[in-house]
Amino acid sequence: MDIEKISYTPEMVDGLHQSVMLYKALLDQAKKETDSIEKAYELADHVYQNKIRSAQ
């Protein structure tokens, strides 16, 4: 499947936007709680992936 050929519905665009905003909020908080950007991304990734798994 070629991702560039996918037709995005308004609902898909909204869902992607919400996902990005959620990740940004997690990353912003992780930056406050960690002492390096690498650790902040690791923490944000971990929490985001757990949220996605629990939503399934």
LINGIVEN-V339026 format. One record per backbone hydrogen bond with DSSP energy under -0.5 kcal/mol. CO is the residue of the C=O (numbers start at 1). NH is the residue of the N-H. If there is no record, write none. Layout:
co: {CO/CO}
nh: {NH/NH}
//
This chain:
co: {1/2/3/6/7/9/10/11/12/13/14/15/16/17/18/19/20/21/22/23/24/25/26/27/28/29/30/36/37/38/39/40/41/42/43/44/45/46/47/48/49/50/51/52/53}
nh: {3/5/6/8/9/13/14/15/16/17/18/19/20/21/22/23/24/25/26/27/28/29/30/31/32/33/34/40/41/42/43/44/45/46/47/48/49/50/51/52/53/54/55/56/56}
//
